[in-house]
Amino acid sequence: MSAAFFFPGQVWSLKPPAHPVMRVRIGVVESVGGRIGVHMEVLNAPLPEGFEAGEGVKTLSIGHVPITAEALETAVDELEASGATLSKPFVEGVNAWRLEQEKGRAGFFDAPPHAIVEMLFEAMRQSSRPTLQGGS
């Protein structure tokens, strides 16, 4: 597979060890600094123990995650859908990322999606703010 196979609106399942319900939705594929990056949404990320997002909410979607195409290629399993609509948080996240990238303060994660999600939850846990708004 190559980054040329990633297109906006695609929804991919992920290989283990990612949780079986977690998916990624592709938003933007671009070349930045000589590397191919993919801006994606993470769908149905299971909430770790100790996090709350509302009664009965067990997963959370993360609106914008920038990742290298190489890291994503090793993690995706099956293409499940094409032409999916991107969320407002995704668009807002890409716009914020672009502003920071122009200042040299943003890049792409070079780890598989499940590991990125774990890092994000750990950062939230360390910030002493494990209560989340919304859910999926």
DRENDO-1510 file (C-alpha; in Angstrom, 1 decimal, always signed):
<recs>
REC; n; res; u; v; w
REC; 1; MET; +0.0; +0.0; +0.0 .
REC; 2; SER; +1.1; +3.6; -0.5 .
REC; 3; ALA; +0.0; +7.0; +0.7 .
REC; 4; ALA; -1.5; +7.4; -2.8 .
REC; 5; PHE; -4.3; +5.0; -1.6 .
REC; 6; PHE; -5.5; +7.4; +1.1 .
REC; 7; PHE; -8.3; +9.7; +0.1 .
REC; 8; PRO; -10.5; +12.1; +2.0 .
REC; 9; GLY; -13.7; +10.4; +3.3 .
REC; 10; GLN; -12.2; +6.9; +3.5 .
REC; 11; VAL; -13.0; +4.9; +6.7 .
REC; 12; TRP; -10.5; +2.2; +7.7 .
REC; 13; SER; -10.6; -0.5; +10.3 .
REC; 14; LEU; -7.3; -1.0; +12.2 .
REC; 15; LYS; -5.1; -4.0; +12.8 .
REC; 16; PRO; -4.6; -5.4; +16.4 .
REC; 17; PRO; -3.6; -4.3; +18.9 .
REC; 18; ALA; -6.1; -1.4; +18.2 .
REC; 19; HIS; -9.5; -2.0; +19.8 .
REC; 20; PRO; -11.8; -3.8; +17.3 .
REC; 21; VAL; -14.4; -0.9; +17.3 .
REC; 22; MET; -11.8; +1.9; +16.6 .
REC; 23; ARG; -11.8; +3.3; +13.1 .
REC; 24; VAL; -10.0; +6.2; +11.3 .
REC; 25; ARG; -11.6; +8.5; +8.8 .
REC; 26; ILE; -9.2; +10.2; +6.3 .
REC; 27; GLY; -9.5; +14.0; +5.9 .
REC; 28; VAL; -6.5; +15.5; +4.2 .
REC; 29; VAL; -3.4; +13.9; +2.6 .
REC; 30; GLU; -0.5; +16.3; +2.0 .
REC; 31; SER; +3.2; +16.6; +1.6 .
REC; 32; VAL; +4.8; +18.7; +4.3 .
REC; 33; GLY; +8.6; +19.0; +4.6 .
REC; 34; GLY; +9.2; +16.2; +2.2 .
REC; 35; ARG; +7.0; +13.7; +4.0 .
REC; 36; ILE; +3.4; +12.6; +3.3 .
REC; 37; GLY; +1.1; +13.4; +6.2 .
REC; 38; VAL; -2.5; +12.3; +6.8 .
REC; 39; HIS; -5.0; +14.3; +8.8 .
REC; 40; MET; -7.6; +12.0; +10.2 .
REC; 41; GLU; -10.3; +11.6; +12.7 .
REC; 42; VAL; -10.2; +8.7; +15.2 .
REC; 43; LEU; -13.7; +7.2; +15.7 .
REC; 44; ASN; -14.8; +5.0; +18.6 .
REC; 45; ALA; -11.7; +5.2; +20.7 .
REC; 46; PRO; -12.5; +3.3; +23.9 .
REC; 47; LEU; -12.4; +5.4; +27.0 .
REC; 48; PRO; -9.7; +4.2; +29.5 .
REC; 49; GLU; -10.7; +3.4; +33.1 .
REC; 50; GLY; -11.2; +6.6; +35.1 .
REC; 51; PHE; -12.4; +8.8; +32.2 .
REC; 52; GLU; -16.0; +10.0; +32.0 .
REC; 53; ALA; -17.8; +11.4; +29.0 .
REC; 54; GLY; -21.4; +11.0; +30.1 .
REC; 55; GLU; -23.6; +8.2; +31.3 .
REC; 56; GLY; -23.3; +5.1; +29.1 .
REC; 57; VAL; -20.6; +6.6; +26.9 .
REC; 58; LYS; -17.8; +4.1; +26.3 .
REC; 59; THR; -16.0; +5.5; +23.3 .
REC; 60; LEU; -14.9; +8.9; +22.1 .
REC; 61; SER; -14.1; +10.3; +18.7 .
REC; 62; ILE; -11.0; +12.5; +18.3 .
REC; 63; GLY; -11.7; +15.3; +15.8 .
REC; 64; HIS; -8.2; +15.7; +14.4 .
REC; 65; VAL; -5.0; +13.6; +14.5 .
REC; 66; PRO; -2.1; +14.3; +12.2 .
REC; 67; ILE; -0.1; +11.1; +11.4 .
REC; 68; THR; +2.6; +10.2; +8.9 .
REC; 69; ALA; +1.4; +8.1; +6.0 .
REC; 70; GLU; +4.0; +5.5; +6.8 .
REC; 71; ALA; +2.7; +5.0; +10.4 .
REC; 72; LEU; -0.9; +4.8; +9.1 .
REC; 73; GLU; -0.1; +2.4; +6.4 .
REC; 74; THR; +1.3; -0.1; +8.9 .
REC; 75; ALA; -1.9; +0.2; +11.1 .
REC; 76; VAL; -4.8; +0.1; +8.7 .
REC; 77; ASP; -6.6; -3.2; +7.9 .
REC; 78; GLU; -9.6; -2.9; +5.6 .
REC; 79; LEU; -11.2; +0.0; +3.8 .
REC; 80; GLU; -14.8; +0.0; +5.0 .
REC; 81; ALA; -16.3; +3.1; +3.4 .
REC; 82; SER; -15.5; +6.0; +1.0 .
REC; 83; GLY; -17.1; +9.4; +0.7 .
REC; 84; ALA; -17.7; +9.8; +4.5 .
REC; 85; THR; -18.4; +13.3; +5.7 .
REC; 86; LEU; -15.8; +15.0; +7.9 .
REC; 87; SER; -16.9; +16.5; +11.2 .
REC; 88; LYS; -16.7; +20.2; +12.2 .
REC; 89; PRO; -14.1; +19.4; +14.9 .
REC; 90; PHE; -11.9; +17.9; +12.1 .
REC; 91; VAL; -12.0; +21.0; +10.0 .
REC; 92; GLU; -11.3; +23.2; +13.1 .
REC; 93; GLY; -8.5; +20.9; +14.1 .
REC; 94; VAL; -6.8; +21.1; +10.7 .
REC; 95; ASN; -7.1; +24.9; +10.6 .
REC; 96; ALA; -5.5; +25.2; +14.1 .
REC; 97; TRP; -2.8; +22.7; +13.1 .
REC; 98; ARG; -2.0; +24.7; +10.0 .
REC; 99; LEU; -1.6; +27.9; +12.0 .
REC; 100; GLU; +0.8; +26.1; +14.4 .
REC; 101; GLN; +2.7; +24.4; +11.6 .
REC; 102; GLU; +3.4; +27.7; +10.0 .
REC; 103; LYS; +5.1; +28.7; +13.2 .
REC; 104; GLY; +7.1; +25.5; +13.3 .
REC; 105; ARG; +5.1; +24.1; +16.3 .
REC; 106; ALA; +3.1; +21.3; +14.7 .
REC; 107; GLY; +4.0; +18.1; +12.9 .
REC; 108; PHE; +2.7; +14.5; +12.3 .
REC; 109; PHE; +2.7; +11.7; +14.8 .
REC; 110; ASP; +4.9; +8.8; +13.7 .
REC; 111; ALA; +3.1; +6.1; +15.7 .
REC; 112; PRO; +0.1; +3.9; +15.0 .
REC; 113; PRO; -3.3; +5.3; +15.8 .
REC; 114; HIS; -3.9; +3.2; +18.9 .
REC; 115; ALA; -0.6; +4.4; +20.4 .
REC; 116; ILE; -1.4; +8.0; +19.6 .
REC; 117; VAL; -4.8; +7.6; +21.4 .
REC; 118; GLU; -3.0; +6.1; +24.4 .
REC; 119; MET; -0.6; +9.1; +24.4 .
REC; 120; LEU; -3.5; +11.6; +24.2 .
REC; 121; PHE; -5.4; +9.9; +27.1 .
REC; 122; GLU; -2.2; +9.8; +29.2 .
REC; 123; ALA; -1.6; +13.5; +28.6 .
REC; 124; MET; -5.1; +14.3; +29.7 .
REC; 125; ARG; -4.7; +12.0; +32.7 .
REC; 126; GLN; -1.5; +13.9; +33.7 .
REC; 127; SER; -3.3; +17.2; +33.3 .
REC; 128; SER; -5.7; +16.2; +36.1 .
REC; 129; ARG; -8.7; +16.7; +33.8 .
REC; 130; PRO; -10.0; +13.2; +32.9 .
REC; 131; THR; -13.6; +14.4; +32.5 .
REC; 132; LEU; -14.5; +14.7; +28.8 .
REC; 133; GLN; -17.3; +16.5; +27.1 .
REC; 134; GLY; -19.5; +14.7; +24.6 .
REC; 135; GLY; -18.9; +11.3; +23.3 .
REC; 136; SER; -19.6; +9.1; +20.4 .
</recs>
